[in-house]
Amino acid sequence: MKDKGFSLVELLVVIAIASTLLSLVAPLGLQTVERVRSQTELVGVQRWLNRQGYNAFIRDETVIIEVEDDARMIARANGEVVSVKQLESLTLAGFDAFFFSSAGVPSRQKLSFITDSGREVDTVIAGALSPRSGY
C-alpha cells in the first residue's frame, strides 16, 4: 500500500535548496532597501533645504543652517529656530554651517552625506528661485 505525500528526505532537500537560495538573495535585498531608504531621506533633505531658502526669501532674512551631532540640521533666523530636520540613515560629512541669504541664495552649492553603509552621496542645494526648488 502506497501513501500519498512526500517523504521526510524530499522535504529536507527542498528546505535546504530554499534556504541556500534565500541566503544568496537576502543580502542583495537588504542592500537595496538601505539604498532606497538613504535616497528617500536625501530627497527629503533636499526639499527641506529648498524650503529654508524659500523661507529666507519670504522673510527677507538670512537663514543659517547649523548641524548638531552630525544627525540634526537646525535652521535659524534672527537667533530663533525656524525648522529642524532629523537625519535617520544619513550623516553629514565635513560640514558645520552655511546660510541662505535674504534673497534665498545658498552660501554652498553642494552637501555631502555618508549613508549607514559608508557610501558617500552628494546633494545639490538649489536655492529659493531655482527651477529645481519647486516653488
Rosetta blueprint (number, residue, H / E / L):
1 M L
2 K L
3 D L
4 K L
5 G L
6 F L
7 S L
8 L H
9 V H
10 E H
11 L H
12 L H
13 V H
14 V H
15 I H
16 A H
17 I H
18 A H
19 S H
20 T H
21 L H
22 L H
23 S H
24 L H
25 V H
26 A H
27 P H
28 L H
29 G H
30 L H
31 Q H
32 T H
33 V H
34 E H
35 R H
36 V H
37 R H
38 S H
39 Q H
40 T H
41 E H
42 L H
43 V H
44 G H
45 V H
46 Q H
47 R H
48 W H
49 L H
50 N H
51 R H
52 Q H
53 G H
54 Y H
55 N H
56 A H
57 F H
58 I H
59 R H
60 D L
61 E L
62 T L
63 V E
64 I E
65 I E
66 E E
67 V E
68 E E
69 D L
70 D L
71 A L
72 R E
73 M E
74 I E
75 A E
76 R E
77 A E
78 N L
79 G L
80 E E
81 V E
82 V E
83 S E
84 V E
85 K E
86 Q E
87 L L
88 E L
89 S L
90 L E
91 T E
92 L E
93 A L
94 G L
95 F L
96 D L
97 A E
98 F E
99 F E
100 F E
101 S L
102 S L
103 A L
104 G L
105 V L
106 P E
107 S L
108 R L
109 Q L
110 K E
111 L E
112 S E
113 F E
114 I E
115 T E
116 D L
117 S L
118 G L
119 R L
120 E E
121 V E
122 D E
123 T E
124 V E
125 I L
126 A L
127 G L
128 A L
129 L L
130 S L
131 P H
132 R H
133 S H
134 G L
135 Y L
